[in-house]
Amino acid sequence: MTSPLLTQTEEFAGSRSASVQPPSAKLVVPPNSVFMNIKRSHVEALKALGYTESEARFLYIVATHSGYFVARQFLAFTCGHWGKRTTAFWGKLHTKKHARTEYFPKSGKVYHVFSRRLYRQIGRENLRNRREHEIEHIQRRIAMLDFVLSHPERKYLEIEAEKASYFCDQLKIPIGFLPEKIYYRQKTSQPTVRYFVDKFPMFLSSDTSSPLPVVTLTYLQGAEASLTEFVHHLRVYLPLFRQLSEFRFLYLARVDSHFEKAKELFNSVVVIPLGSDVSAELCRYFQIRRAWDLKRYASVTEGDLIFHNQAKTRFAEERFEHLYRGWKVGRVTEADIRGEFGGANHPVTVHFGMELLHRVGAHERKAENER
């Protein structure tokens, strides 16, 4: 029997509230924002390339968290206005070939920091942020930067190595439970395994009720109308969730139209599976169903038939049908089923929150068309 799941669906710091501003509102980043994770050596390394203190800090944040930015974000971070100072910054970026300007019909002008040398200066040379991407990806990256700029006080786990170290070294979770993606290059080269490739913001927060910092994982809703990608994301992270004793999950979106559905899906895909061992019931259902399909009626008891009829309704979704077909021919093992649907073997406390993501930026007329 699995341990009880302690769930708390709550609106933790920064979550949706009755006083939240409308999506069209523009937020200004507080002056002299201090980003705790920026080492002085990184700032000095970027200043050595010819940038000012504030420009260096901004470029570090962009390179680390998004790769892309728009003018309103720079103006908000520096509390600046359109003029000589901003023109000089754009000029340096292009003259030094550290960034390129891209134009999109509906999104306006976007700056892409792509220079390998600049990324190398701060130990971020292998980040995929410097690669070119499609507009949907760029819009999401800019939104992620909005989130980070709106919450400069948080202790972010910025890159893959920091995230892996936190879970594997500090929490002692085997690396096999981390969300991974395998990249194949040339036929003769070895595949590369990367972790946390979505790069959604992740940070640690102290809670008076917890002796240790609690990790907050986020998901940023893209422009797509459905929540299919959100569900896929949760399933990919579920093995990691099972290893944690406590975590927070923050759903981010530009509009709140999906909030209630997202909460419902989170409960269905994460909370319920963590709190109960669905895998045992699923395996029993498959065994009874196969015996019935093979006409081995003598091996099926009356209790089995009652359970089968109840389970048939419960596991009627197409994914369970697909799973059964795979299990029946040996492609799927009971260990695979336990890995995907087994409950946690220890108490888990889950906090879920939702946040309406605003566009940071000063009230500058020339920045109004920037996303």
N, C-alpha and C positions, 0 to 999 in steps of 0.2 A: 504494500500500500504506500502510496506517495504521501509526502508531507503536505500539510495544508498550505495553500497559497494565500498570502496576505496582500490583497490588492487595495490600492488607493488611487482612484481616478480623481485627480485633483487639479486645480489650477495653480500650479506653483509659479514662482517668480517669473513675471513676464508673460504669463498666459493670458488668454482671452478674459476680458472682464467687461462689466457694464459701461465703464468709463473709457473704453478703448476708442482711439481716434479713427475716423473713417479712412478707407484705403487711399483716398486722394490726398490726405494730409502729408506734409513734408516735415521730417524730423531733422534737426540739426545736431550733429555729434557735439557733445560738450567740449569746450576748449581745453587744450592741454590734456587730452585723453591719454591715459597711461595703459598700455597693453602689457600685462604682466609677463607674457612669454617672450618679449623681444629682448634678446641679450644685447648688451652694450656693444659687443664686438660686431654684431650684425649691422647695427646702425652705423658704426664707424666704417665698416666695409663698404656700405653704400655711399656714405659721405665722401669716401675716397674716390668715387667715380664722378664726383662733381655736384652732388645733390645736397640740399640744405638738410637740417635736422628733421623738419616736419616732412619734407619730401622723401627722405630716406625711410622714415617710419611708415609712411603711407605705402611706398613701394614694397617694403617688406611684407606688409599685411596683404597687399594685392597678390604678390608673387606666391605667398604661402597659402592663401585661402581661395583664390579665384583665377588669377591670371588675366582677368578682364576688369575694366572699370569704366565708369562714365564721369563726365565733368562734375556733375552735382555731388558725387561722392568725394572727390578731391576737395571741392569747395567746402563741403560740410566738415571734413576732417581738419582742414587748416583754418576753418572759420574765415575763409577768404572771399573775395569778390572778383568778378571778371576784370582783368586789367593786366598790367605789366608783369605782375608776379606769376599769374597763371600762364600767360603767353610764354614767359621764360621757361616754365616747367615743361610745357608741350614741346617747345623748341629743343630743349636738352634731350628729351626722350627720343625725338626723331633724328637729331643730329648725331647722337651717340649710337643710333640704331638699336636702342633698347626696347622700343615699342613701335607698333604700327597702328595706324588709324584705319578703322573699318566703318563703312557706312551701310546701314540697313534701312529700307524704305519706311518701316513702321517703328524702328527702334532708335533711329538717329545715329549719332556718331559714338563709336565704341573704341576704346583704347585697349590694345592687347600687348601686354608685357611679355615678350618672347625671347629676349636675349639670353643665350646660354651663359655668357660671361656674367651677366647680372645675377642669374640664379646661382651660379657657381660661387659668387662672392658670399652668399649666405647659406651655402651648403644645401641648396635645393635644386641642383643641376638635373636630377632625374625626375623631377615633378612633371607630370603630363600637362600641367597648367600652361606651359609655354607653347604647346602645340595648337594648331588651328582647329576650330570646331564649327559645327553647324549652329545656326541662330538659336535653336531651342536650347542647346547646351549652354550657349553664351548667356542667354537670359537667366537661366538657372544659376549660373556662376555669379552674375551680377546681383541676383537676389541673395545668394549666400553671403556676398560681401556686405550687403545691406544689413544682414543679421549680425555679422561680426562687428561692424561699425556701430551698430545700435547697442551692443553689449560689450564695451571694451574692457570691463572689469573682470570678465570671466577667464578662468584658467583653462585655456584651450589645449587639447591634445592635437597638435597642429599637423603632424605628418604621420605617415604609415608607421615609421619606426617607433615614434612615441606612443602610438596607440597599441601596437603589438607589445611593447615593453610594459605598458601599464597592465594589460590583461595577463600576459604570460609571466612576467617577472614579479610584479607586485601581487597579483591575484592568484598566481600559480595555475592558470588555466592552460591546458595543452593547446598548442598552436592549431591543431586540427579543428578546433571549434570556432575559429575566427572565420568571418565571411571572406571568401577568397575568389580569385579569378585567375585562370591560367591563360597566359599569352603565348602564342606560337609564332615564331618568326621564320627563319629559314629552316629548311628540312633537316639540315645537319646540326643545327643548334639545339641546345636544351631548352625546353619550355620554361617560362618564367612565371612563378607564382606570386601574385600581388594580393595584398589584403586591404580591406576598406576602400575599394576603388571608387565608391560613390563620392567620397570626400565630404560628406555632409558634416557640418560643425559638430564637434564632440568636446565636452568640457567637464571638469570636475567641480563640484560644489560642496561646501560644508553644510551640514545640517546638525542642529543641536541634538536631534534624536539619534544620530548615527555617530559612532566613535571615529569612523574613517570617512574621507570624502566619497561622495556618491557620483557615479558617472551619469551624465545626461547625453543620450544619443538623440539625434534629430533626423527628421525627414522633411524635405522641402518639396511641396507639391508643384509640379510643372504646369505647363499650359494645357496639358491633356485634360479632356473632360471626364474621363473615368478614373477609378482608383485601382485599376488592375496592377499598375506598376508598384503602387504602395503595398498591396497585398504580397506581391512577389518579394519586395524588399523585406517585409516582416518575416516571411518564411526563410529567407536567406540568413537572417540574423537569429532565428529561433534557437538553433543549437547553442549559440553564445549566450542568449538570454537564460537558457536552462542552467548554465554554469554560475550565474550570478546570484548573490543573496539579496541584492537590492539594486535597482537601477531606475532612472527616469527616462521617459521618452517624450519628446516634444515634436508635435506635428505643426509644420509651418506652411502658411499659404498666403497669397496676396488677397484672397477673398475668403469669406467664411462659409461659402455655399456647401462645402464638403465636410464641415466640422463634425456634425452629428454622425454622418455615415462613417467618417474616419474613426471616430470613437467606437462605433459599433463593430467595425472590422477589426480594430485593435483587440477588443475583448474576445472576438471570435477566433482570431488567428494566434493571439499571444496568450491572453489571460486564461482562457478555458483550457487550452492544451497544457499550459504550465501547471494548472491546478489539478488535473486529472490524468490518469494513465489511459488514454484512448487507445493506445497501441495494443494492449492486452485484449480489449473487446474487439478490435478490428481483426486481430489474428484469429480469435475464436470464430468470428463471423465468417472469415475466409475458409477456415477448416470445415465448418459445417456446410457452407455453400458448395465447396468442392465435393464433399462426400455425397451431397444430394445430387449434384450434377452428374456424378459417376454412378448414380443409382445404388449407392451403398446404404440403403435405407436402414439396415439392421444396426448400423453404427450410430444412428441419429436417435437420440432420446426425445421424449416429449418436451423435456426442458430445453433441449437444443432447438427444437422447432419453435417454441415460444420466443426464445432469444433471437433466433434467425429472423422471424417476422418483425420483431421490434427493430433489430439492427438494419434490416433491409430498408426501412424508412429513414433511419438515422443516417445511413451511409449511402444515400441515393445519388449524391453528386457524381458528376462525370470523372472527377479526379480519383474517386474511390473505385469506380469501374475500371479505369485505366490501371490503377494500382493492383486490383485483383487479377486482371489479365496477365500483368507482369509477374505477380507472385505465383500464379497457376503454372506458368511455364518455366519458373526458376530464375527469371531475370531480377526479381525483387525478393530479398530474404526477409525473414522475420526480424533480423537485426536491423535491416534498413527501415522497417516499419517502426520499430522501437526508437530508432534514432530520430525519426521525423515526428512521431506522435506521442512518444513517451513523456510522461510528466517529469517535473524536476524531482530529484530525490532529497530535497531539503527545502525548508521554507523560503519563499521568495516574496519580497515586497516590491511591488510595481507601482510607480507613479506615472500617470499619463496627463499630459497637458497639451493645449493648443494655443498657438499664437498667430495673430494677424500681422503679417510682415509688411512694414511700411517702407517707403522709399526715402532714404535719408537724403537731405539736401537743403541748402539755403534757398530762400525765396528769390532766386535769380531768374530774371526773365529769359536770359539766353539758355538757361538750363532746363526750362520747362518741358522741352521736347525730348530730353534725355531720359532714358529709362533707368 
